[in-house]
């Protein structure tokens, strides 16, 4: 009887919706994993920037130290020449050169101190960044294990659901009705092809039904499809 087949079709639809939900959930797993991978990648890139800052700061500090050392050597050499000058003018010029060199040394030493302070700040950031990367690596590993288990569980569930689906589908005696259901379901955006009437409306698209349509649906003498969405009414 058509009434019985439509009732079976509605159960088949429930099963197909369950399978679709599970397959969608399984399909979301790679994206969930990618989100966690992207977070780790961002942390790693931030850590790389900090490491580059640390390297640059160390190089700049080394150059400043070499410059200060060079200036001190120059001061020592100039100071040694003071005893060899013959005139006050030469002595004054040499002394002025020494004073300029000492000013440069002072500026260089101040710059080195600033670099040391910056280096301490960078080291703190480096430590924090390294800890964050390690934490994210642990989270990613845990997420991978969790999602792998979920994926396997969903795979088994879908396999079981599909086996049950075959039983439900084979129970529908009207094979033309079943074929029509499969055709509509394949073209439906959400995979729903069989629906019930809900408060005199289509349970699929919500279109209000004419009184005569409702009567025809509940006579179960022939298949009635929604004029708007094309889904099969099952009562």
NORMO-V312390 format. One line per field, one symbol per residue. phi: phi as a letter, one per 20 degrees, with the letter a starting at -180 (. if undefined). Layout:
# NORMO-V312390
phi=???
This chain:
# NORMO-V312390
phi=.fgffffffffffffffffffffffffeggffffgfffffffffffffffffffffffffffffffffffffffffffffegfefdcffffffffffffffffffffffffffffffffffffffffffffffffffffffffffffffffffffffffffffffffffffffeffffffgfffffeffdmecdcdeclmcffednffefgffffffeflebfcdffednfeedo
